[in-house]
């Protein structure tokens, strides 16, 4: 009888110990494992390949306060080379454009020609060429803002001087102009030189220096002068066929003549 009671006590104690152990294990398991909700929503995958990373609230507000400056794309311009060509007998603007493989409109724009039939024999045209084709001679720009200077010695080359290449657009005020080019070596000051017609109209050159192979247009109309264009400021055209164009230096000596065809 005593032995039976003793076994019963042992059994009860064993059950209590097992229950306590189970409770402790469950408690520890509950503390170490995150609860999983059976109703939690699964986040779908994004279809964007370059999804930007999320920005914290503080960083986002700072980025908003400091906008990023736009990146400017550099503009690449094409280099333009010019080759001189003297108009020969029988030449037309179309034939010249075909000869140098350039567009006739581009040829007119470069030479400021509005009438393709206004070219004349001996007139010098500037032909645009690509940088891959080296020009035989590149015209040097004239300086309209340079101080007055005396004529430099011509040296062993041609005598320093100028040539009236032609009168372009005669009779049309908007396109009428006299085209003059430099001959010889060195620099030539045109300050005080005069361009005259047969009716007593006289254009006096400002302080201007022509370099070797340089050229200048003297427009009859008004405009803003630059290194290749000067403006007479008249309100009507003055050149007509058969009229004599005279260019004199500052001392009144005739340096060049031309008869309008």
ChimeraX attribute file (.defattr): number of C-alpha atoms within 10 A of each C-alpha:
attribute: neighborCount
match mode: 1-to-1
recipient: residues
	/A:1	5
	/A:2	7
	/A:3	8
	/A:4	9
	/A:5	10
	/A:6	10
	/A:7	11
	/A:8	12
	/A:9	12
	/A:10	11
	/A:11	12
	/A:12	11
	/A:13	12
	/A:14	12
	/A:15	12
	/A:16	11
	/A:17	12
	/A:18	12
	/A:19	12
	/A:20	12
	/A:21	12
	/A:22	12
	/A:23	12
	/A:24	12
	/A:25	12
	/A:26	11
	/A:27	11
	/A:28	11
	/A:29	11
	/A:30	11
	/A:31	10
	/A:32	8
	/A:33	8
	/A:34	8
	/A:35	8
	/A:36	7
	/A:37	7
	/A:38	6
	/A:39	6
	/A:40	7
	/A:41	7
	/A:42	6
	/A:43	6
	/A:44	6
	/A:45	6
	/A:46	8
	/A:47	7
	/A:48	7
	/A:49	6
	/A:50	7
	/A:51	8
	/A:52	7
	/A:53	6
	/A:54	7
	/A:55	10
	/A:56	9
	/A:57	9
	/A:58	8
	/A:59	10
	/A:60	12
	/A:61	11
	/A:62	11
	/A:63	12
	/A:64	9
	/A:65	9
	/A:66	9
	/A:67	8
	/A:68	8
	/A:69	6
	/A:70	6
	/A:71	6
	/A:72	6
	/A:73	6
	/A:74	6
	/A:75	6
	/A:76	6
	/A:77	6
	/A:78	8
	/A:79	8
	/A:80	10
	/A:81	18
	/A:82	20
	/A:83	17
	/A:84	16
	/A:85	15
	/A:86	14
	/A:87	18
	/A:88	13
	/A:89	9
	/A:90	8
	/A:91	13
	/A:92	17
	/A:93	19
	/A:94	15
	/A:95	12
	/A:96	19
	/A:97	18
	/A:98	12
	/A:99	9
	/A:100	13
	/A:101	12
	/A:102	16
	/A:103	14
	/A:104	15
	/A:105	16
	/A:106	14
	/A:107	21
	/A:108	18
	/A:109	11
	/A:110	13
	/A:111	15
	/A:112	14
	/A:113	19
	/A:114	16
	/A:115	13
	/A:116	14
	/A:117	12
	/A:118	16
	/A:119	19
	/A:120	20
	/A:121	15
	/A:122	15
	/A:123	19
	/A:124	22
	/A:125	21
	/A:126	17
	/A:127	23
	/A:128	21
	/A:129	17
	/A:130	13
	/A:131	12
	/A:132	7
	/A:133	8
	/A:134	12
	/A:135	16
	/A:136	10
	/A:137	12
	/A:138	15
	/A:139	19
	/A:140	14
	/A:141	16
	/A:142	23
	/A:143	17
	/A:144	20
	/A:145	12
	/A:146	11
	/A:147	12
	/A:148	15
	/A:149	14
	/A:150	11
	/A:151	15
	/A:152	12
	/A:153	14
	/A:154	17
	/A:155	11
	/A:156	8
	/A:157	11
	/A:158	11
	/A:159	13
	/A:160	18
	/A:161	19
	/A:162	22
	/A:163	18
	/A:164	23
	/A:165	22
	/A:166	25
	/A:167	28
	/A:168	25
	/A:169	23
	/A:170	21
	/A:171	16
	/A:172	18
	/A:173	18
	/A:174	16
	/A:175	20
	/A:176	24
	/A:177	29
	/A:178	23
	/A:179	21
	/A:180	21
	/A:181	21
	/A:182	24
	/A:183	22
	/A:184	19
	/A:185	19
	/A:186	20
	/A:187	22
	/A:188	25
	/A:189	23
	/A:190	23
	/A:191	18
	/A:192	17
	/A:193	22
	/A:194	22
	/A:195	20
	/A:196	16
	/A:197	15
	/A:198	12
	/A:199	10
	/A:200	7
	/A:201	12
	/A:202	15
	/A:203	19
	/A:204	17
	/A:205	20
	/A:206	17
	/A:207	17
	/A:208	22
	/A:209	25
	/A:210	26
	/A:211	21
	/A:212	22
	/A:213	19
	/A:214	21
	/A:215	24
	/A:216	22
	/A:217	22
	/A:218	20
	/A:219	25
	/A:220	25
	/A:221	19
	/A:222	14
	/A:223	12
	/A:224	8
	/A:225	14
	/A:226	14
	/A:227	17
	/A:228	16
	/A:229	17
	/A:230	23
	/A:231	18
	/A:232	19
	/A:233	13
	/A:234	13
	/A:235	11
	/A:236	13
	/A:237	18
	/A:238	18
	/A:239	25
	/A:240	15
	/A:241	11
	/A:242	10
	/A:243	15
	/A:244	16
	/A:245	19
	/A:246	19
	/A:247	23
	/A:248	18
	/A:249	18
	/A:250	14
	/A:251	9
	/A:252	11
	/A:253	12
	/A:254	14
	/A:255	15
	/A:256	17
	/A:257	17
	/A:258	17
	/A:259	15
	/A:260	16
	/A:261	13
